[in-house]
């Protein structure tokens, strides 16, 4: 596979993810968040199982029968106001392949009963809102990926939209997903720092399974 082919495949993956999340936002607004989640789950299954830029190799794709995913639970959906707590803080994340990835904190969101998470902006080309998290199911048998998961990564299309109140955003933890590095160490994935770790279970979203 040539470098050009790889780059074009990656670009098509990003385009597909942007399209999928656009459909998800429309479905959530017109139908229901649960219907939007079913749409997202089917789209993620299709991408992981068939796309040439999937982090699953050919052998894993042959075995793949769908993402390990918890059933939708509406109690894990929030429309959270973004406070300015921690705003301006800078975090440089070292990665194995992309060097140092710089982030600046936009503020914080509080999730009732779960805790607080930092909301970040990527400070390199393209910008983008980034919300990773790690909860107490991480690394547990039948739980989630030990390094944590992503919820929002708008530079790559993962965006659930704004809340009904000005200054709020949709934080639907049912849409937590494993970054590509969970399935292939060749990918560089900034993982949640201390400000994005919850001392509570988040048993919804994508679980961890090797394929």
Backbone bond lengths (Angstrom), bond angles and torsions (degrees), N, CA, C in turn:
res aa  C-N    CA-C-N  psi(-1)  N-CA   C-N-CA  omega(-1)  CA-C   N-CA-C  phi
1 X - - - 1.460 - - 1.531 109.31 -
2 X 1.321 117.52 129.04 1.451 121.03 -178.65 1.517 110.85 -79.14
3 X 1.344 115.57 162.82 1.461 120.16 177.13 1.521 110.78 -61.42
4 X 1.355 116.32 -37.01 1.463 119.78 179.31 1.528 110.54 -64.10
5 X 1.327 116.27 -44.21 1.465 119.63 179.42 1.523 110.51 -60.96
6 X 1.323 116.61 -43.80 1.463 120.78 178.86 1.522 110.88 -60.88
7 X 1.340 116.30 -44.28 1.465 120.38 -179.78 1.521 111.29 -64.15
8 X 1.330 117.30 -40.89 1.463 120.74 179.20 1.531 111.16 -67.40
9 X 1.321 116.95 -37.73 1.460 120.48 177.30 1.528 110.64 -64.14
10 X 1.328 116.36 -42.70 1.464 120.22 179.02 1.519 110.73 -64.34
11 X 1.327 116.55 -41.13 1.467 120.14 177.95 1.525 110.83 -62.69
12 X 1.324 117.10 -39.05 1.465 120.16 179.46 1.527 110.60 -68.91
13 X 1.318 117.74 -36.55 1.473 121.21 175.37 1.525 109.64 -59.36
14 X 1.328 116.73 -48.28 1.472 120.38 179.74 1.532 110.36 -60.26
15 X 1.323 116.93 -44.53 1.464 121.03 179.51 1.528 110.12 -59.89
16 X 1.314 116.28 -41.13 1.466 120.75 -179.51 1.518 111.39 -66.96
17 X 1.331 116.97 -38.10 1.466 120.45 179.06 1.525 110.58 -67.82
18 X 1.324 117.55 -42.12 1.469 120.64 176.35 1.529 110.62 -58.77
19 X 1.322 116.35 -44.34 1.464 120.43 -179.81 1.521 110.70 -63.77
20 X 1.330 116.77 -43.30 1.460 120.97 -179.36 1.524 111.27 -60.79
21 X 1.325 117.66 -46.16 1.469 119.84 -178.19 1.529 111.56 -69.70
22 X 1.339 117.76 -29.47 1.456 119.46 173.16 1.522 110.63 -62.67
23 X 1.335 116.63 -42.43 1.458 120.96 177.00 1.526 110.83 -65.44
24 X 1.327 117.02 -38.26 1.466 121.72 179.69 1.524 110.78 -62.60
25 X 1.322 117.44 -44.76 1.473 120.28 -179.22 1.522 110.69 -64.64
26 X 1.320 116.86 -40.50 1.464 119.64 178.45 1.524 111.21 -65.67
27 X 1.330 116.41 -42.47 1.456 120.24 179.88 1.520 111.34 -64.44
28 X 1.326 117.66 -39.84 1.459 120.61 178.66 1.518 111.05 -62.90
29 X 1.338 116.65 -37.67 1.462 121.00 -178.64 1.528 111.90 -76.56
30 X 1.335 116.91 -37.95 1.462 120.56 -173.30 1.531 113.29 -93.78
31 X 1.316 117.37 -30.54 1.463 121.12 -175.74 1.533 109.78 -112.85
32 X 1.317 116.38 -83.50 1.461 121.39 177.57 1.516 108.66 -168.71
33 X 1.334 117.73 156.70 1.468 119.27 174.66 1.527 112.48 -58.37
34 X 1.338 116.85 -34.71 1.464 119.44 179.56 1.521 111.34 -66.20
35 X 1.334 117.15 -40.88 1.465 120.36 176.09 1.522 110.68 -64.43
36 X 1.334 116.36 -38.86 1.459 120.61 177.85 1.520 110.81 -63.12
37 X 1.323 116.50 -38.14 1.465 120.65 179.00 1.524 110.96 -65.51
38 X 1.328 117.38 -41.66 1.469 120.47 177.39 1.525 110.86 -61.15
39 X 1.329 116.51 -39.76 1.465 121.74 177.62 1.526 110.36 -63.59
40 X 1.317 115.66 -44.88 1.471 121.05 179.84 1.524 111.13 -62.81
41 X 1.320 115.10 -44.09 1.460 119.34 -178.73 1.528 110.71 -61.40
42 X 1.327 117.04 -44.64 1.463 120.43 178.82 1.522 110.92 -63.59
43 X 1.344 116.88 -40.09 1.451 120.20 179.25 1.515 112.31 -66.75
44 X 1.334 116.49 -39.28 1.468 119.41 178.63 1.529 110.77 -68.10
45 X 1.321 116.87 -39.60 1.467 119.94 175.09 1.525 110.90 -56.96
46 X 1.333 115.47 -45.44 1.467 119.56 -177.93 1.526 111.07 -63.83
47 X 1.319 117.12 -45.28 1.462 119.83 -178.38 1.524 111.34 -64.72
48 X 1.320 116.65 -48.92 1.465 118.99 -177.87 1.528 111.46 -64.34
49 X 1.320 116.17 -36.73 1.453 119.30 -173.83 1.511 115.84 -83.83
50 X 1.351 117.43 -17.87 1.466 118.83 -172.42 1.522 115.07 -131.12
51 X 1.310 118.66 -23.58 1.466 119.31 -169.64 1.527 111.19 -76.87
52 X 1.343 117.41 140.03 1.472 119.87 -179.93 1.518 113.70 -63.95
53 X 1.338 118.98 -20.50 1.461 120.92 178.17 1.523 112.10 -95.93
54 X 1.334 117.67 8.51 1.460 120.65 176.04 1.523 110.23 -59.76
55 X 1.335 118.58 144.52 1.467 120.22 174.89 1.521 113.10 -71.78
56 X 1.320 118.04 -7.88 1.462 120.76 175.04 1.524 109.94 -82.15
57 X 1.327 116.33 133.79 1.462 118.42 177.15 1.529 109.63 -78.72
58 X 1.323 115.62 177.68 1.462 119.73 -173.40 1.527 111.59 -60.64
59 X 1.323 116.99 -40.32 1.465 119.91 -179.53 1.527 110.54 -65.60
60 X 1.323 117.19 -41.06 1.456 120.70 179.35 1.529 110.64 -66.60
61 X 1.336 116.78 -37.35 1.466 119.60 177.32 1.525 111.66 -61.90
62 X 1.326 116.14 -35.95 1.466 119.79 178.61 1.524 110.83 -63.81
63 X 1.334 116.77 -35.03 1.461 120.84 -178.62 1.521 112.78 -86.64
64 X 1.312 117.06 -15.94 1.457 121.98 -170.69 1.524 111.72 -68.25
65 X 1.336 115.70 128.23 1.463 121.05 179.16 1.519 111.26 -126.04
66 X 1.316 116.21 19.86 1.458 120.42 179.25 1.517 111.81 120.53
67 X 1.316 115.04 151.76 1.460 122.09 -179.86 1.529 110.16 -66.74
68 X 1.329 115.90 140.64 1.466 120.55 170.97 1.527 107.32 -72.16
69 X 1.318 116.77 113.34 1.461 121.30 -171.66 1.524 110.15 -138.19
70 X 1.323 116.11 134.72 1.463 120.40 175.06 1.526 109.76 -73.71
71 X 1.322 116.15 154.69 1.455 120.65 175.22 1.527 110.29 -64.49
72 X 1.321 115.98 151.59 1.459 120.47 -178.82 1.533 110.33 -65.13
73 X 1.330 115.27 135.00 1.468 122.00 178.22 1.525 108.06 -130.45
74 X 1.338 118.08 107.98 1.474 120.61 -175.62 1.510 114.55 -62.91
75 X 1.335 118.28 -16.59 1.469 119.83 -179.92 1.525 111.86 -70.99
76 X 1.340 117.91 -10.88 1.461 121.16 178.43 1.531 111.86 -101.40
77 X 1.312 116.71 15.96 1.467 120.71 175.05 1.525 109.26 -104.83
78 X 1.347 116.07 129.83 1.457 122.18 -178.89 1.527 109.94 -132.06
79 X 1.317 115.97 151.89 1.460 121.89 164.81 1.519 105.27 -113.96
80 X 1.328 115.41 97.26 1.457 121.88 -167.58 1.520 111.92 -100.85
81 X 1.327 115.18 132.23 1.461 120.24 172.97 1.525 109.09 -72.23
82 X 1.314 116.14 141.91 1.462 121.27 178.87 1.524 107.98 -94.29
83 X 1.329 116.45 114.66 1.464 120.79 176.84 1.524 109.28 -88.24
84 X 1.321 115.90 168.64 1.468 118.90 179.34 1.520 112.31 -93.16
85 X 1.325 117.83 13.05 1.462 119.86 178.72 1.525 110.64 -62.57
86 X 1.321 115.57 124.20 1.461 121.39 179.72 1.509 114.41 80.71
87 X 1.338 118.19 -1.54 1.465 120.70 -177.07 1.521 111.31 -56.69
88 X 1.310 116.28 136.50 1.456 121.90 179.04 1.512 113.85 96.66
89 X 1.326 117.40 -16.78 1.462 120.05 177.75 1.523 109.42 -60.53
90 X 1.313 116.24 141.56 1.469 122.26 -178.11 1.522 109.10 -112.98
91 X 1.305 116.47 136.03 1.466 121.43 175.53 1.524 108.44 -131.71
92 X 1.329 116.45 125.72 1.457 122.58 174.98 1.519 107.83 -101.90
93 X 1.327 116.02 120.39 1.459 121.34 -176.35 1.524 109.56 -105.75
94 X 1.323 116.08 121.70 1.454 121.05 177.77 1.527 110.02 -81.61
95 X 1.324 116.24 131.25 1.470 120.79 177.00 1.523 109.41 -123.31
96 X 1.318 115.19 159.39 1.451 119.58 -176.47 1.510 114.39 -72.85
97 X 1.333 117.76 -25.05 1.466 119.82 -175.07 1.523 113.34 -121.98
98 X 1.325 118.28 -26.60 1.465 121.19 -175.85 1.521 113.59 -103.85
99 X 1.330 117.12 10.68 1.458 120.05 -179.69 1.519 111.54 69.03
100 X 1.334 116.04 -143.47 1.457 121.65 -178.99 1.522 109.78 -89.86
101 X 1.330 116.13 124.43 1.464 121.77 179.58 1.528 107.70 -107.32
102 X 1.350 118.06 117.19 1.463 120.76 -174.98 1.532 112.69 -90.81
103 X 1.328 116.54 136.77 1.456 122.40 176.67 1.528 109.80 -128.88
104 X 1.325 115.82 146.26 1.460 121.77 172.51 1.521 108.53 -120.33
105 X 1.315 115.94 135.54 1.462 120.48 -176.27 1.529 110.57 -77.32
106 X 1.320 115.51 128.24 1.463 121.51 177.60 1.522 111.73 -85.71
107 X 1.305 117.04 -24.16 1.455 121.98 -177.59 1.515 109.18 153.72
108 X 1.338 116.33 -149.61 1.449 121.57 -175.34 1.524 110.66 -141.82
109 X 1.328 115.01 156.31 1.456 121.21 171.30 1.524 107.99 -126.06
110 X 1.319 115.42 139.90 1.469 121.25 178.25 1.521 108.25 -106.47
111 X 1.334 115.80 128.81 1.456 122.14 178.85 1.524 107.50 -110.36
112 X 1.331 118.07 109.36 1.456 121.33 -175.49 1.532 112.72 -53.18
113 X 1.319 115.07 129.26 1.451 121.07 178.92 1.509 114.59 84.20
114 X 1.328 117.32 -8.66 1.464 120.77 -177.05 1.523 113.01 -119.10
115 X 1.322 117.35 -42.00 1.455 120.31 -178.87 1.513 112.70 133.85
116 X 1.304 115.33 -162.44 1.460 122.96 -175.02 1.522 110.42 -116.19
117 X 1.342 115.20 143.64 1.456 121.57 177.06 1.517 109.91 -127.40
118 X 1.317 115.99 144.43 1.460 121.44 174.44 1.526 109.75 -82.67
119 X 1.314 115.17 140.62 1.462 122.67 176.73 1.522 107.80 -108.00
120 X 1.327 117.14 129.56 1.461 121.85 -170.80 1.531 111.63 -119.04
121 X 1.331 113.61 158.38 1.457 122.11 171.30 1.513 108.34 -121.85
122 X 1.330 116.67 129.74 1.453 121.14 174.95 1.525 108.95 -68.42
123 X 1.336 116.33 126.22 1.465 120.30 -175.12 1.520 113.92 -96.13
124 X 1.301 117.44 18.09 1.458 119.90 176.11 1.513 109.11 -113.22
125 X 1.315 116.94 -168.39 1.463 122.16 -172.60 1.523 111.20 -53.37
126 X 1.326 117.03 128.79 1.456 121.93 176.46 1.504 114.63 97.73
127 X 1.350 117.28 -23.92 1.462 119.70 -179.51 1.517 111.24 61.73
128 X 1.312 116.04 -148.79 1.456 119.79 177.16 1.513 113.00 118.22
129 X 1.331 116.35 144.43 1.457 123.02 177.05 1.525 108.75 -86.65
130 X 1.329 115.29 137.59 1.464 120.93 -174.67 1.521 108.96 -133.69
131 X 1.342 116.02 125.72 1.460 120.99 178.05 1.533 109.13 -135.36
132 X 1.343 115.99 95.31 1.457 120.02 172.69 1.528 108.93 -93.76
133 X 1.316 117.21 166.07 1.465 119.20 173.74 1.522 110.07 -157.55
134 X 1.319 112.92 154.60 1.464 120.85 174.09 1.520 106.59 -133.29
135 X 1.333 116.76 130.88 1.460 120.10 -179.67 1.523 109.00 -121.94
136 X 1.316 116.92 -176.36 1.458 120.10 -172.42 1.529 113.60 -78.08
137 X 1.326 118.04 -0.38 1.466 119.87 171.23 1.528 111.45 -84.80
138 X 1.346 118.05 -8.63 1.463 121.64 -175.46 1.526 110.87 -64.77
139 X 1.325 115.26 127.94 1.448 121.05 177.92 1.512 114.44 80.71
140 X 1.312 117.85 -3.04 1.456 121.89 -179.40 1.531 109.52 -83.42
141 X 1.327 117.19 144.04 1.469 120.38 176.22 1.526 109.61 -55.90
142 X 1.308 116.59 128.38 1.455 121.47 -177.78 1.510 113.67 75.43
143 X 1.325 116.64 5.99 1.457 121.25 -177.45 1.511 112.61 -101.09
144 X 1.325 115.47 -138.73 1.457 121.01 -173.48 1.530 110.85 -110.72
145 X 1.322 115.44 169.37 1.466 121.90 -177.71 1.528 110.50 -57.34
146 X 1.324 116.01 134.69 1.458 121.10 -174.22 1.515 114.38 -60.36
147 X 1.316 117.45 -28.63 1.457 120.20 -179.61 1.509 114.00 -82.95
148 X 1.338 117.60 -9.83 1.457 121.19 -177.06 1.519 111.46 106.69
149 X 1.317 114.52 179.65 1.463 120.98 -176.68 1.526 109.88 -131.83
150 X 1.337 115.50 171.45 1.454 122.38 174.63 1.533 108.77 -108.74
151 X 1.319 115.23 151.50 1.462 120.59 170.91 1.519 110.52 -120.46
152 X 1.340 116.77 -50.68 1.465 122.06 178.30 1.518 109.29 -120.86
153 X 1.311 116.23 134.43 1.463 122.73 174.20 1.524 105.85 -154.18
154 X 1.333 114.97 78.73 1.464 119.57 -165.54 1.522 113.37 -68.11
155 X 1.318 117.85 -24.14 1.466 118.59 178.27 1.531 110.17 -66.26
156 X 1.335 116.47 -21.49 1.461 121.44 177.61 1.521 112.03 -107.59
157 X 1.335 116.95 9.31 1.450 120.80 173.16 1.508 115.98 100.62
158 X 1.337 118.52 -13.16 1.464 121.30 -176.06 1.529 109.93 -78.71
159 X 1.326 115.41 97.32 1.471 121.87 -174.51 1.519 108.13 -149.31
160 X 1.339 117.11 123.99 1.463 121.99 -176.23 1.519 113.28 -97.67
161 X 1.322 117.82 -3.97 1.454 121.15 173.95 1.518 113.64 101.84
162 X 1.331 114.61 178.02 1.457 122.05 -179.07 1.523 109.64 -91.73
163 X 1.330 115.88 154.64 1.456 120.74 174.94 1.515 111.38 -79.34
164 X 1.324 115.44 176.59 1.464 120.43 -178.40 1.518 112.61 -73.77
165 X 1.335 117.34 -26.69 1.453 120.82 177.67 1.526 110.44 -89.96
166 X 1.331 117.92 138.59 1.470 119.74 178.86 1.532 111.06 -54.73
167 X 1.309 115.79 136.87 1.459 120.52 178.06 1.514 114.57 83.00
168 X 1.333 117.32 7.97 1.465 120.01 178.99 1.523 110.16 -111.85
169 X 1.318 115.28 158.33 1.459 121.05 178.11 1.529 108.46 -133.09
170 X 1.327 115.50 156.70 1.460 120.93 178.14 1.525 108.85 -79.08
171 X 1.325 115.26 122.27 1.457 122.59 175.00 1.527 105.83 -117.85
172 X 1.315 116.82 90.94 1.456 121.52 179.85 1.524 107.53 -108.15
173 X 1.331 114.93 102.26 1.460 120.38 -173.11 1.518 112.89 -68.85
174 X 1.316 117.63 -11.59 1.463 120.52 173.14 1.526 111.68 -63.60
175 X 1.328 116.79 -18.18 1.459 121.80 -178.94 1.536 112.63 -97.32
176 X 1.333 117.76 11.27 1.466 119.10 174.03 1.532 109.59 -61.20
177 X 1.313 116.18 138.98 1.464 119.41 -178.01 1.519 110.85 -139.56
178 X 1.318 115.63 157.98 1.451 121.47 177.52 1.519 110.36 -78.86
179 X 1.311 116.12 132.34 1.457 120.09 172.84 1.527 109.30 -67.67
180 X 1.321 115.92 161.16 1.468 120.09 -174.79 1.515 112.73 -58.93
181 X 1.346 117.37 -29.60 1.465 119.63 -177.73 1.518 112.15 -66.44
182 X 1.336 118.04 -17.28 1.465 120.03 175.82 1.523 111.13 -64.31
183 X 1.342 116.16 -25.33 1.462 121.67 -176.29 1.524 113.72 -111.44
184 X 1.342 116.31 -16.70 1.462 119.89 -179.40 1.529 108.10 -153.18
185 X 1.326 116.98 114.21 1.462 121.40 -176.04 1.524 112.97 -67.07
186 X 1.336 117.40 -10.97 1.460 119.59 178.28 1.527 111.79 -68.82
187 X 1.347 117.45 -19.35 1.459 121.23 178.68 1.521 110.15 -83.00
188 X 1.324 115.88 145.41 1.471 121.75 177.38 1.524 108.67 -98.33
189 X 1.318 116.42 122.77 1.468 120.24 -176.04 1.519 110.37 -132.87
190 X 1.331 118.37 109.85 1.469 119.38 171.66 1.523 109.73 -61.39
191 X 1.321 117.45 126.18 1.455 121.40 -175.27 1.533 111.20 -103.03
192 X 1.325 117.85 162.23 1.471 120.19 -175.92 1.519 112.88 -61.15
193 X 1.341 115.83 133.59 1.453 121.66 173.02 1.523 110.49 -88.27
194 X 1.345 117.23 -173.09 1.470 120.93 -177.04 1.521 113.80 -57.11
195 X 1.337 117.52 -31.92 1.466 121.34 -177.38 1.533 112.63 -74.49
196 X 1.327 116.39 -7.72 1.467 120.62 -177.33 1.524 112.12 -122.99
197 X 1.335 114.30 31.76 1.462 120.08 177.27 1.522 109.30 -116.57
198 X 1.314 115.04 128.30 1.456 121.54 -179.14 1.523 110.06 -102.37
199 X 1.318 115.88 135.16 1.461 121.18 176.71 1.521 108.95 -89.53
200 X 1.313 115.61 55.85 1.465 122.62 -177.85 1.520 108.11 -161.72
201 X 1.329 115.46 157.49 1.463 120.39 174.90 1.526 110.39 -76.09
202 X 1.330 116.06 138.46 1.463 122.13 167.70 1.532 105.29 -124.06
203 X 1.336 116.97 84.19 1.473 121.32 -170.96 1.514 113.90 -84.96
204 X 1.327 117.51 23.89 1.462 121.64 179.87 1.527 109.56 -118.24
205 X 1.312 115.71 170.50 1.451 120.71 -178.00 1.520 111.05 86.03
206 X 1.330 114.93 -162.62 1.461 120.83 -177.55 1.518 110.22 -74.97
207 X 1.323 115.92 129.84 1.454 122.97 175.53 1.530 108.74 -91.90
208 X 1.322 116.66 178.94 1.456 118.31 -178.10 1.526 110.78 -108.70
209 X 1.309 113.95 129.48 1.456 121.52 176.86 1.519 107.87 -149.37
210 X 1.297 117.28 139.12 1.461 119.67 172.60 1.524 108.71 -87.33
211 X 1.342 115.03 146.58 1.469 119.56 -175.91 1.513 110.19 -118.96
